[in-house]
Amino acid sequence: MKRRKPYATTDGTVLAEYLIASTLGIAAVLAAIAVMQHTNASYAWLQENAVMEEHANYALDTIARAVKQAGYRDYVIPIAGYDAIAEGDFIHGADDRTMKSISAALEELELNAINGSDVLAIHFSGSANKHDLGMINCAGFAIRRATSASDDLGWSIFYVAKNTLGESELRCKYRGSQQWQSQALIAGVESFQVLYGVDTDGDGFCNITLNATAIDEHDKNNEVVNHPHSAWWSRVVSVHISLLLRAANKSSQTSTLEFIDLFGKDYADHFAQRDHGTHLSLKNFPSELQSRLRRVVRSVIYLNQPLTAFD
């Protein structure tokens, strides 16, 4: 009787195929996870940049609107015996300062400014009809025309301070109907720097760009109290703004920047020692904040109102 051949075993082949298939499956899963993580990181990066872009546009638009209102007077219906805006009082600033939210105008400036941030103050008269929204402060409130010094509400003051959570933010200070108040405009502002274009010869064009300290020193040395027409604050024709914005969340993309120059390297090379906050080193930032996305935005804003210094 013919004997059958035993069945050939395939256990080793099946096991090898299983191991190969498992390895390929794990590799595919890991690749999918890597792609998903990269996609999520890219989406988070785009989202953070979009938020910073939105914040930058809002802040610069608000500041520009305020600056263009500097020194406004209602010439159509003048008020006999009272002029809310004195010469040289329509725009002012302070370097490396912050302030209290309820103190009047530029009183009680404080030294503990965040990264050397500046203060910018805009003074203007309100509208004869506040309901037309022709003149509004930095908080968006319509300002009526003042009829006395106690009724002078036309102020927009910008500065940087920390909120209750310790987050630095650009704030708007204004004079309310009862007292001075302040509100946040945008969060994540690590530095706010301001320069001023000064017309020194009365032709309406900027001849020199200075910070607030340099203008104060000039006006003090030239005794402008007795000679108001020589005050350089009354000759400001443009305002140069620079903001350093920080993303709210930690980024997976590590920044390669070591230094940040808010007005560019040329300005920092010549004036950083005298204008604190215009040249910043990331090494001096808290370690948990160094990997955040950052963006510097700048703008030059020209005043609308005619100069009074050469009238």
C-alpha positions in Angstrom: 0.0 0.0 0.0 1.4 3.4 -1.0 2.0 5.7 1.9 1.0 9.4 1.8 3.5 12.2 2.1 3.1 14.2 5.3 1.7 17.8 4.8 4.4 20.4 4.7 4.4 22.8 7.6 4.1 26.5 7.0 4.3 27.8 10.6 7.7 29.5 10.1 6.6 31.3 6.9 3.3 32.6 8.5 5.2 33.9 11.5 7.7 35.8 9.3 4.9 37.3 7.3 3.1 38.4 10.4 6.2 40.0 11.8 6.8 41.9 8.6 3.2 43.0 8.3 3.2 44.1 12.0 6.4 46.1 11.4 5.0 47.8 8.3 1.8 48.5 10.1 3.6 50.1 13.1 5.7 52.2 10.7 2.6 53.4 8.9 1.0 54.3 12.2 4.1 56.2 13.4 4.3 58.0 10.1 0.6 59.0 10.4 1.2 60.2 13.9 4.2 62.2 12.8 2.2 63.8 10.0 -0.6 64.6 12.3 1.7 66.2 14.8 3.4 68.3 12.1 0.0 69.3 10.8 -1.2 70.3 14.3 2.1 72.2 14.9 1.7 74.0 11.5 -1.9 74.8 12.3 -1.0 76.2 15.7 1.8 78.2 14.2 -0.6 79.7 11.6 -3.2 80.4 14.2 -0.8 82.2 16.5 0.5 84.3 13.6 -3.0 85.1 12.6 -3.8 86.2 16.2 -0.7 88.4 16.3 -1.6 89.9 12.9 -5.0 90.7 14.2 -3.7 92.2 17.4 -1.1 94.3 15.5 -3.6 95.7 13.1 -6.0 96.6 15.9 -3.3 98.3 18.0 -1.8 100.2 15.2 -5.2 101.4 13.9 -6.2 102.5 17.3 -2.9 104.4 17.9 -3.0 106.0 14.4 -6.6 107.2 14.9 -5.6 108.8 18.2 -2.4 110.4 16.9 -4.3 111.9 13.9 -6.7 113.6 16.5 -3.8 115.2 18.4 -4.3 118.9 18.9 -7.8 119.0 17.3 -9.8 122.1 18.0 -13.3 123.0 16.9 -12.6 126.1 14.8 -16.2 126.3 13.5 -17.7 127.1 16.9 -15.0 128.5 19.1 -15.5 128.8 22.8 -14.8 132.4 24.0 -12.3 132.5 26.9 -11.4 128.8 26.8 -9.1 126.7 24.7 -8.7 123.1 25.9 -5.4 122.5 24.0 -2.5 124.7 24.9 0.4 125.1 22.5 2.8 122.1 22.9 0.3 120.2 24.9 -1.3 118.1 22.2 1.2 115.3 22.2 3.7 114.1 24.8 5.5 111.0 25.9 7.9 109.4 28.3 10.6 106.8 27.8 11.0 103.6 29.9 7.9 104.4 32.0 4.5 102.9 33.0 1.7 104.5 35.1 -1.2 104.0 37.3 -4.6 103.7 35.7 -6.4 106.2 37.8 -3.8 109.0 38.1 -4.4 112.1 36.0 -2.8 112.3 32.6 1.0 111.8 32.9 1.1 112.2 36.6 2.7 109.5 38.8 4.8 107.9 36.1 6.5 104.7 37.4 10.0 103.4 36.6 9.3 99.6 36.5 8.4 99.6 32.8 8.2 96.3 31.0 11.3 95.9 28.8 11.8 99.7 28.6 8.3 100.4 27.2 7.3 104.0 26.6 4.2 106.1 27.3 2.4 108.0 24.5 -0.2 110.7 25.4 -2.5 112.4 23.0 -4.6 115.5 23.9 -7.5 116.8 21.7 -10.7 118.6 21.9 -14.1 116.9 21.6 -16.8 117.4 19.1 -19.6 119.9 19.5 -22.0 117.0 18.9 -20.6 113.9 20.6 -23.3 111.8 19.1 -21.7 112.2 15.6 -18.7 110.0 16.9 -16.4 112.5 15.1 -13.9 112.5 18.0 -13.4 109.4 20.1 -10.8 108.4 22.6 -8.6 105.2 22.5 -11.4 103.3 24.3 -13.9 104.1 21.6 -16.0 106.6 23.6 -17.3 109.7 21.9 -15.9 112.9 23.4 -17.9 116.1 23.7 -16.3 119.5 23.4 -14.9 120.9 26.6 -16.3 124.1 27.9 -14.0 124.4 31.0 -10.8 122.8 32.2 -12.8 120.4 34.4 -14.8 119.3 31.3 -11.7 118.5 29.3 -12.1 114.7 28.5 -10.1 114.5 25.2 -7.2 112.2 26.2 -5.8 108.9 24.8 -2.8 107.6 26.6 -1.0 104.3 25.6 1.3 102.3 27.9 2.2 98.7 28.8 1.4 97.1 32.1 0.7 93.6 33.5 -2.8 92.3 34.1 -3.9 90.2 37.1 -2.6 87.1 35.4 0.9 88.6 35.0 0.5 88.9 31.2 1.9 92.2 29.7 -0.6 94.1 27.6 -1.0 97.4 25.8 -3.4 99.5 27.7 -5.5 102.6 26.9 -5.9 105.3 29.6 -8.5 107.9 29.2 -10.5 110.5 31.2 -14.0 109.3 32.0 -16.8 111.6 33.1 -16.0 110.9 36.7 -12.4 109.7 36.9 -9.4 108.5 34.9 -9.8 104.9 33.7 -7.8 102.3 31.8 -8.6 99.3 29.7 -6.6 96.6 27.8 -6.3 96.9 24.1 -4.2 93.8 23.3 -2.3 91.2 25.3 1.1 89.8 24.7 2.9 93.1 24.2 6.5 92.7 25.4 7.7 96.2 24.4 6.1 99.4 23.1 8.6 102.0 21.7 7.9 105.5 20.4 10.0 108.0 18.5 8.9 111.5 17.4 9.6 113.3 14.1 10.4 117.0 14.9 10.1 119.9 12.4 13.0 122.2 13.5 12.6 124.8 10.8 8.9 125.3 10.3 8.5 123.8 6.8 6.1 121.1 8.0 8.5 118.3 7.4 10.5 116.1 9.8 14.1 117.2 10.3 15.1 115.0 13.1 13.7 111.9 14.9 14.1 111.8 18.7 12.8 109.9 21.7 10.9 111.6 24.5 13.9 112.0 26.7 15.8 113.9 24.0 12.9 116.3 23.4 12.5 116.9 27.1 16.2 117.7 27.5 16.0 120.2 24.6 13.0 121.9 25.9 14.5 122.1 29.4 17.8 123.5 28.2 16.1 126.1 26.0 13.8 127.3 28.8 10.6 126.8 26.8 8.5 127.8 29.8 9.4 131.4 29.0 9.6 130.8 25.2 6.8 128.4 24.3 7.3 128.8 20.5 10.7 127.0 20.8 9.2 123.9 22.4 10.0 120.8 20.3 7.0 119.0 21.7 4.9 121.6 19.8 6.8 120.8 16.6 6.2 117.1 16.5 4.9 116.2 13.0 5.1 112.4 13.1 5.1 109.5 15.5 7.1 106.3 15.0 5.6 103.2 16.7 7.2 99.8 17.3 5.5 96.9 19.1 7.0 93.6 20.1 4.2 91.0 20.2 4.4 87.5 21.8 2.2 84.5 21.0 0.0 83.3 23.8 1.2 79.6 23.6 4.6 77.9 23.5 5.7 77.1 20.0 7.2 73.9 18.7 9.4 75.9 16.4 12.4 77.3 18.3 13.4 80.8 17.5 16.9 81.4 16.2 16.8 85.1 17.1 19.2 86.2 19.9 18.5 89.9 19.8 15.5 92.0 18.8 15.9 95.5 17.5 12.6 97.3 17.6 13.7 100.1 15.3 16.2 98.2 13.3 19.9 97.4 13.8 21.2 100.8 12.7 19.2 102.6 15.4 20.1 100.1 18.0 23.8 100.3 17.2 23.8 104.1 17.8 21.1 104.7 20.4 20.3 101.5 22.3 22.4 102.6 25.3 20.3 105.8 25.6 16.9 104.4 24.6 16.3 101.4 26.8 14.0 98.8 25.3 14.9 99.3 21.6 17.5 96.5 21.8 16.4 93.3 23.6 18.2 90.0 24.2 16.1 86.9 24.4 18.5 85.5 27.0 17.1 88.0 29.5 13.6 86.7 29.0 12.1 84.0 31.3 13.1 80.6 30.0 9.5 79.5 29.7 8.9 82.4 27.3 11.9 82.2 25.1 10.4 79.7 22.7 7.3 81.7 22.0 6.6 83.1 18.6 7.4 86.8 18.4 6.8 89.6 15.9 7.9 93.2 15.6 5.5 95.6 13.9 6.2 99.2 13.1 4.3 102.2 11.8 4.9 105.9 11.1 1.9 108.1 11.7 1.7 111.7 10.5 -0.3 114.3 12.5 -3.2 115.9 10.8 -3.3 119.1 12.8 -1.3 122.2 11.8 1.6 123.2 13.9 1.2 126.1 16.4 4.8 126.6 17.1 5.4 128.8 14.1 2.1 130.8 14.1 
